[in-house]
């Protein structure tokens, strides 16, 4: 029989800017609309200051709905040096790259090559190259590169993608602009998680199709590999209808769309979340619905190493964290050593676990503590 401790825990959340935060903006219409015929407009004025001055610029516009305009601006020229290729993997060390390169040779792929990526952030304490890309082939047609990717996949190489050298780390030569006139557009703009949950990834086109959306815009950064946290977790704030799903990287900017104010804002945000028990014990929450101990892009608090300041593409660490999990994360919290406290919708403790495997209630939440935070979670739940 499950025992309920009548010791409610109150979560107090404050955000430095009182607005609804929408990160992944996907407009979708609720009315019948007619697509306008695509028109091509050559803009001689207000050209983009991208690339050399002699580049040809072409703008193509279309109106998928009243009040919505999508403009593609191309400012570039085709180079005979560009080609399609297949990225097999990105690894951290030259030793890993050479090992994979050797395995590809054994599988019959003799044209594999290793490319060193030297660029690191200016404040990155790590020295040496950022990593190594293993690539195969140079093709004029994308279909030929796709055929090679399929052959690699059949040999058991899963992390594959086809890339075009012309878009490979070079300077931006074009833009895709989406304009929404709020006075004319009769639909909605809504935030969307990849799988209606924090975990996992999905292509933007799939998200748009699932929501019958007219258009979609990729949001901020998210975690890709398990060594940096929970794959799919947003590396920054996500708030929808007043419900936080991911904490801020304190001091970093975010797009804010409010249901009260008429204009959008871009502002530096911070979150402060506290857990308070009925007997007055208080502790700050380190994060929301993510893996304890790993803080992608840093910007946390409570002694994070190597810094509590924001640091792009860097993972800070903290051995003592209190993390809240809600239904938006999925069925079970991240596995970690520590204590899990399950609470119902009223903030009453229903279960205490000193092992992995708790279930996140649909109308409640789980507090997971590691290190010193595990002791705190256990004490307030007793």
N, C-alpha and C positions, 0 to 999 in steps of 0.2 A: 504494500500500500504506500502510495506517495505521500510524504509529509509536507505540509505547507508551513513555512516559518512566517509569522505575522510581523515581518520586519521590512517594510517597503523601502525600496531604493529609488530615489528621485534623480533623474538625469536632467541637468540644466545645461542648455546649449545657447551660446551667444555667438553671433557673427558680426564682424566689425562693420558691415554695411547692411542695413535693413532692407533687403531686396530679395526677390525670388531669383535664384541662380539657375540659368539654363545653359548647359554646356554643349550638348549635342543638339543643334537646332535643326529640326526636320519639319518644314511647313507641310501641312496636308489640308486639302480642301474638303468642305462638307457640302459643296454645291456642285451642280452640273456646270462644267466649263467647256469652252471651245478652244482648241489649240490654234494659235495664229500661224499663218504660213511663215516659215523661217525666212528671215531677211538678212542680207549681208550689207553692212554699212562700213564704208572706208572712212575713218575719222582722220582728217588732216590736221585738226587742231587737238590740243591736249594729248599729244602722244606720250606714251610711257617712257620714263627716263631709264630704260633698261637696255643694256648692250651698247653697241656702237651706233652712231647717229645715222648711218646709212642702211640700217636694217629695215626691211619691209614690215609694216604693221597692218594687220587685218582684224577687224572686229565683226563678229557674227552674233546677232541678237535674235532671241525668240521670246515670246510671251506665252508660257504654258497656262496662264490663268489671268483674269483681270487683276491688276495690281502687282503682278509678279513678272520680272524681266530677268532673263539669264543672258549674260554677255560673255562670250569667249574672246579673249584678246591674245592673238598670236603675234609675237615679235621675234622672229628668228629666221634662219635659213638652214636648209638641209646640208649637212657636211658629208662628204664622201668617206670620211674617217669613222662615221658612226655605224653601229651594227647592233643586232640583237644577240644576246648571250644568255646563259643559264647560270644563276647563282646556286651553287650546291650547298654552301654553308658559310657562316661567319663564326670564326673561333678566336679565342683570346691570345693564344701563343703560337709561335712559329713551329714548335714541336707538334702541336695538335694539327696544324695545317699540313705539315709534311706527312704525318701519319695518314690523314684522309686522302691526300694527294696520291700516296702510295697505294692505298686501297682502291682508288679509282683506276689507277694504272693496271692493277691486277684484274679488275672487272672489265678491262678492255677499252677504257676511256683514256686514250693516249694523249689527248689534247688539253687536259686539265692544266690550269695555271694558278699560281698563288699571287694575290695582290695585297701588298701591305697598305694598311690604312693608318697613316701617321698622326692624324689630327686628334688632339685631346683638348678638353676645356682648359682655359688659361689657369684656373684655380685647382686643377686636378693634381693631387699629390702623387698619383701614379706616374711613373716614368716609362718611356718607351712607346712603341706603337699602340694605337687603340685596339688593333686586332688585325685579322687576316681574312680575306675573302677568297674562297676557292671557286673558280669559274671554269666553264667549259664552252668552247665554240665561239665562232664569229659568223653570224648569218645575216644576209640582207633581208630575208623574209621572216616574219614572226612565226609563221607556221613551221618553218624548219627548226627554230629554237624550241617550239612547243613539242615537236617530235622527239628532240633530244631529251627534253625534260621528262617525257613519258618513258623513255628508255631507262633513264636514271632511276625513276620511280619503281620500275619493274625489278631493278637490282637492289631495292631496299634502301634507297636514299630519300628520306621523307621531306626534309626541309629545303624545298626547291621553289624557285620563282624565275620567271622569264623577265629580263630587264632590257631596256634600250639604252645603249651607251650615250646617246644624245641627252638623256635625262639623268645621267649618272654623276651626281655631285657637282654639276656645273652651275653657273650662275642662272638665276631665273630668267626666262625669256618670254613668259606669258602669264596671264591670269585668267581665272574663271570667276566672274562677279555675279552674285545673286542679289537683286534688289527687290524689296518687299514694301509696297505702299500700304501702310496699315489702315488708311482710310478707304481703300478700294478692295483690298483682299478680304474675302469673306470666310476664309478658313482659319486654321489654327497653326501656331508654331509650338512644338512640343519637344521636350528632351527625351532621349531614348537610350536605354542600355542595350548592349549587343544581344543578349539572350534574355532580356527582362530580368537580368541578374548581374551582379558585379563580375562574376567569374566567366571566363571564356571570351572568345572573339568572334566577330562576324563582319563580312564585307559591308561597306556602306550601301551598296546597291541592294543587298539582301534586306537590310533594315528598312530601306525606302519601300521596297516591294511589299514587305510584311505590313506596313502601315498605310499602303496605298498613297504614298506621299508624292507630291509633285517634284520635290527636290530634297536633297540632304547635304549637310555640311559636316565633315569630320570635326570632332571636338579636340580636346587637348591630348596630352600624352597619356599612355597607359603602359602597364607592365607586360612584357613579353615573356621573359624567362623566369623559371621558378627560383633561380638564385637571387633574384631581385624582389621577390614577394609573390603575391597571388596573380597569376596570369589573367589579364583582362581588367584588373583593378585600376581605377583611374589614379594617375599620379597628380592629384590636385582635387579641388573641391567639386562636388556634384550635389546640387540641391534641386529637388523637384516638388512643387506644391508644399514647400515648407518642410520637406522630409530630407534630412541629410543622408546621403549614401556614402560619401567619402569626405574626409576632412581636408582642410586647406593646406597647401604648402605655405606656411605663414609668411606673408609679405609678398607673395607672387600674385600677379594680376589674373582676373577672370572676367568673362562676359556675363553681365547681369541684365536680365530682361524681367521687368516687374509688371505685375498685374495692376499696379496702382499708378506708377509713373508712366508717362507716355513715351519717354525716350529710353534708349538702351544706354548702359554705362559699362565702362571698362575700369575696374578699380582693383587696387591691391587689397587682398582679403586675409583675414585671420579667423580661426575658429577657437573657441574656448569651451570645452565640454567637461562638466564635473559630475561625478557620481556622489550622491549624499545619502547616507543611511538615516533611518529614523532616530538614531541616537546621536546624530551630529557628525559622524565620521565623514570626511570629505577627501576625495582624491581626483585629480584630473585624468580624463581619458586620453590616451595617447593616439588612438586611431579608431576608425570605423571600418568594419567588414574587410579586414586585410590580415596578412600573415604577421604575427607578432615578431618584433625584433628587426624587421627590415623596413626602412623608410625610404622609398624611392624619391629622388630629387630632394631629399632631406627637408629642412624647414620644419622640424618638429620641436619637442621640448623635453625636459626631464633628463638631460645628460646624454643626448644622442651623440654618437661618435661617427665621423670625426668632427661634425659641426651641427649646430642647430640652425644655421643660416641656410636659405635655399641654395641648392647646388644642382644644376641641370645635368641629367644623365649620370647621376652618381647615387649610390645606395648607401645611406647611413645605417648604423646599427645601434640597438639598445636592448640589453639583456633583461630589462625590467619594464614591461609594458602592460597596460590595461586596455583591452580592445573590446568594443561592443559589436555584436553580430545581430542583425535583424534578418527577416525573411528575404530581403533583397540580395543577400549573399548566397542563399541556397538552402539546402536542407541541414548541412552540418558545418560547424566552424572549421577553420584551418587546424590541422594537427599540430600540437605543440606541447612541450613539457610545462606543466603548471596546473592551475585550478580553473575549472569551468563552473560558473554559477548560472543556472537557468531561472528566469523570472517570467511571471505572467504579465498580462496587460496592466495590472494595477501596481506593478513593481514589487510584488511579493515573491520571495524565493520559493521555488518548488522543488529544486534539486541541486545538490552540490556534488561535483565529480572531481576527483583528483587524478583522473586519467582521461584519455582522449575518447571521443565518440558521442558527445552530447548532441541532442537534436534541437535545432532552432525552432521555437514555437511560432506559429503563424501570427499570433496576436501578442507576442511577448518578445523577449530578446535574451541573448546570452552574453555574460561578461566573462572574458577569458583573461587570466592574469599569469604573468611569468615573473620569475625572480621576486623582488620585493613586492611587486603588484599582486602576485599570487597570494602572499600572506594577507594583503589588504582585502582581496576578494573573499578569502576564507573567513576573515574576522567579521566582516559586515554581514556575512550570510549565516553565521552561527546563531 
